[in-house]
Every structure is written in structure tokens, then in C-alpha cells.
């Protein structure tokens, strides 16, 4: 049981969850055949939003950074899935070089790196951690709150191989989303890089992902005889934006307007009494930089200098020129008065756990993964693979099963996206 | 923590466990390469014996019958491994027909069938249960202690397909070890039979299995630089035995004598102050029918009528003509004053849990899986994949890791055995 977690459920989601439960054998069979044709990414996390009438992914991260937030009871599940993932991408590997994000002071992120390394070690790999940071010129040991330590080592390129001092890895595991572009030291390596370099944000576009997700959601909705909108947020894109020069504002405003209209129609169809909203965010990027909640097109026409500056720059200071305008999905799950957003973790094509991002100072229509934001992670206390047909569709094992299904749909979209991006 | 479970450990096993711990990355890498070449059975359980100076498999069951004894916290692990197993042997399957043993009153076994069916259903399969019993002529619902029910249905053969009324399965999953031979209704089926028919005791021989295990143990021992005897029970075989006619007694006595001599030498080498003993059992068979503990060759020369009768007949009344004489391995694990034997469960090549067979009225040199015997199952409380290098080699996660490793060695031997038996 997740303690105290409550959901303000209205009718339609219960209906959706009931559909998902009833079709469990068909769903698992369908996934099995999909994974025969598409190779799942090594790992991924998916942010979901559950609005009571709709359950949809809003972001798919191929370099998940919250393994420390998972319930420790699920560690054996992670280890088993990691074994599967390693077998598939790199069965002969013995030594993994893990390359994390360039954070040395973000203690939450460092704990994620430690948790990930521990899972991989339990799966039987030798793991050492190499840093892209130029200031890491010698092995640097960082202290973690649980009394353990994490050692970052400087990378050494020798010909086509990436090494650490005294460590010649069989494969490179990236936990760095390459927002700042692909560093030269990672290019043209002899060793496999997992996930591949084209999975980084220097190549990926959210709109590509959600384009593939459209197809996946269509097919899945046909299987379940449901409206795909119930699991799919609508979106549009604008390119050639320059927030500071106020270029592209009209494109943005027009798309915001269209999308709000489409959402309003759907809300009417389903009798939803909420204000439609959209989220405007960088098409290439992550970490919730430059994200806006918009309820009216006029809001994007009248950005003040501060807002424009905020939107203009993404993670690692990259300029934002392409944006995605995505249907906002309310989060109606809450813990006491705090808004809660489920995040589902996967390795290979297995759901291995998840947690809620809980934030007291944010509204149900806001992005919960914003810079500087400190959320309280609340680990899922039960697994996501054990639906209980005898219980109500919104009983926790059943809700979690539905979360795992929708997260895997996004994972499948990511698999197709990566196939497409492969050079 | 497994409560109250104590082990009378002497030196050498700690050493072995330390070796296994230290070599964990090498071990996992070695297993990964082995599973590239050999397909793991769909599922299996392995009975281990831990004598303090030796840790070895004594029986490998390819139709495991104790899923109900596993810790329920491990169910997600079973489900995930079952998904892997199904993907490998039968990815397109949606409907499994489960064929259990011919027990309708053994409530423990029926709970196993229910637990297994539940795991498969959670893995996304439609599962129904067909019985080989001629008296099951209509769907028969049996009550289980937890208030649930189990329905056995009559099998229908239609041409090359095996069906139930209104149910055309994609695959047949056997949980019946075919001790009585292969029923005609299962022969030449169009559907895949899992495990294959040649995995049944009408084809398998324990001596084949332990012959393959010899090779596996040799190679593994080389990897770890240890004496293979520490993980491998010696054995010999006698064919053309007829206990009732007192034929083959001399063959048996001679082998018992030789084996006891060999064990005595090993005991001297390792400074073990115990009496060597051997186990005599049917080479084809299971369920601990016709099993004898022997400490001197004279014991098999002077069998009285009752003992001869007992040895002459295996499960399902099959005559025993071939026996295996196996080095007896003391079990030094105990719960209070009761003797405890670990049993490890696997699906695909993943260790998914295990339990101790605990029996108060049996000695440390006796077989714990005997007919009519009621053991107390004690589920392992932690997973078998999370060794803790910082803890002592006999700390529970480490002992369990060693158990999982040795069980997987036996699983690998079974994989090779099945390759060999395949028609």
C-alpha cells in the first residue's frame, strides 16, 4: 500500500482501468509481439499524469536519474531486468563504464548513480564511473548521506577506446542525456555505447517521440476498443522560435489556440468541467527548463522579458529554437494537499518500479519536474505487474498495472524513435 | 532475515562462499556466455545440501511442485522471469494449457498448481488446467485452503491438437513429470509442449544429469580455482537390478564400497570427522520413492523383504531396474533441532526464490523428500541475487547468493542434458 495516497477519481478513468484489466492477456501478448520487432531501450523512465479521466505519458527519459527513489524491495526486480538488458545489448561484457551527468554537488543525483551502479554490480558487472567534467583530473571520492562513497574518475581516450586508469571497459553506459551535444571523446568509439549516442537530447526531439507515441496509442486503442485520446496527449510544434527576438510568437499563439480548442471539444465530449491548458516546452531538452503552463494564446503573445529569458534557454544553456506545445493533463492524484505525479521505471522491457513526485507548492496543472524544484519521492510500495482481477479497478495493484501498461506504451514509442534515429 | 535458521558451519564452506562472492562478476559473466549457448529449461527446482564443508545439488526437478512455498514478496520476480521464459519458448502464445500431476487430494500440490497458474496469468497468459486423470470427465472444481478454487478439466484430443472444451491452447505446460510414461494423448502434438516430453522421467536419468553436472562443475571449479568436489557429489550407477529377485546386489555392493572409499579419502583430505554415506535411489524417478541411506556395503547385501519391496517400486508403481549410487551430503543446516534442506526455484535462467524443507523427525544424513513425509516449508526471506560484499560470507544474502549459483550450475547441466535427449 502506498500510504495516504488518494486519487480524486471520476468515471472515465475507472472505465479505462477496467478495460486495461479485462484485456490483460491481450495486452501482454501484444507487448510480447511488439518486443519481438522492436528492441527496448536499455532503461527508461516515464512521467505519467493521471487526471481521473485520462492517463497519459508526458515525458520519456532515456537516461533515468531516480533509481535511488525506487522501493528497495524492488531491487531484485531491477537486478533481474538488468541481467536481461545486458544479455540483449552486450552479453559478453564484464566491465561497464558508467558516465553520469556533470553534477558533483547534486546529492540526489549522485545517490541515483550509486543505486544504478549497485544494480549493475549485482547483475554481475564490474562498474566504474567516468566523468566528462574537465575538473575531474584524478579519482575524486564523494561522500553520500548513507555513509557510502562514489568515486568519479577521469576519462582517458586511447585510440578508439575509452578507458579509465587500469580499466578497459567492454561497454559504455550513459546516464548523461547529452543535452550539451555529443562530446568528441564519445565519438567513434570501438566499444558499444548504451543507450546509443543518438538517444541523447542533441538528437532526440520530444515531437518525434510523441509522433511515434501517436501510432502506438492508435494501435493499442484499437486493441482495447477505446478512444486513443484517453491515453494520448495531443501536441503541435513550432520551429524557428527566438523568444528574445520575439520571433515565432504568432506560430506559437496559433498552435496554442488550436490545441486549446481541440482539448475543449474533448472535454465537452467527456463532460469534463476543467479549464483546458497546454504546456509549452523545448522540443529538445529535459529537466523542465523553459516550461510554461498556458491557458490562453494571449499569454504567449505578452511574455515579459523575464519570461522570455526563461524560455529562451534550456539545460546546459542551450538556446531553445524548437518548442512542443502539448496538451496539459491535470494530475488529480494527491498526497494530503500535495500534488503527486507517478514516474515509472523500466529496464529492458520490464517495469521495475516507480515513485510519486510529490510537491506541495505546485498546482495540479503545473510541471512537477522543474529546475531547482525539490520533490518528495514516494516509492511505489507494490509491484506494477500484479493486477488483482478480483479487486476494484482503482485498487492499488490495478492502478499500478495500468501505470505500467501506459509507461510501456511510451517505452515502445521510444524504441521506434531510436530505430528511426539510428545512423 | 530467515528467522531462527542456524547453520553449523565449519571452515571450508566459508572459504567456498568467499570464493563465490569474490568471483561474482566472473561468475555472472560466465553464466551469461553459457546461456548464449544453452537454452535454460522453462522452470526447475534444485534440492541443495549444505554440509558446512560442501555445497552441492542432489536433485534437479524439471516439473517443480512447490511454487506455493515461495515467499509471496518474490511473486513479481517470478512473473518477470515467466515473461522471459514465455518470450523465449513461445512468444506468440496467448493461451497455456497446464497439465498437473494426477493428484486431486494432495492439497499442498494443488496449491502449487494454483500458485503457478497465478504467476502465468500475471505474466499475461490465459491459463486453464487439464487433467490426465480418466475420472475427470467434466470440469471439477476443488476448494483450496485460502478460499480460492482450482478447476480441473478433461483433455480433448482433436487431430494433432490438445484442447479443453472451448479452449484451444497455443502451448501445453507440463507440471507432470511423466513418471508413468508418456500418455498417448500427449504424443505428436501440433502445439509446443513445455518442457519437452523428453524432459519427463520416462526418458531422463539422474545419472545423465549428474554426468553433465560433472562437466559443468569441472569448468566452474576451474574458473574459481577450487576443487570441484566441493560442489559436486560423486556417483555411480548399476543397471539390471531386480531387488525382488536379488539380482544385481553384488554390482550395487561393489559400487557402494568404492564410493564410500572415495568419500572417506576426501573426508581425510579435508579433515572431516563424519561417517561417509551414500544414497541409493532409482535412476529414473522422483518423489523420493525407493531411497536408501547406506553407510556400509553389507547393508545392500542383506536387505530384508520389506526393504526390497520398498526399493523395487518407484512412483506410479514403475519397477526400478536402474539405480544411482550418490555420495551422501550431510545437511548441517537446522532450524532449532530440525534438519533443513534448501530448495532453489528458477524460471528461465533466473533464480526466483526458494525455501527450506524442514523436518524434525529426519536425520542430517537422510533424504527429506520422502513419500508421505510432511515437511514444513520455510520461504527464503531475501532474494538470492543480492550478495553483500561488505558482509561476512555466511551472512544470509551471501549464503543465498551461493545457493543461487550452485542451483544454476545444476540448471545448466539440465539444459545440456535436454539438448542431448532431444529427438
Interface residues (C-beta under 8 A of the other chain):
Chain A: X24 X25 X26 X27 X28 X29 X31 X32 X33 X35 X36 X73 X74 X75 X76 X77 X79 X80 X81 X83 X84 X86 X87 X91 X92 X93 X94 X121 X122 X123 X124 X125 X126 X350 X383 X385 X386 X387
Chain B: X24 X25 X26 X27 X28 X29 X31 X32 X33 X35 X36 X73 X74 X75 X76 X77 X79 X80 X81 X83 X84 X86 X87 X91 X92 X93 X94 X121 X122 X123 X124 X125 X126 X350 X383 X385 X386 X387
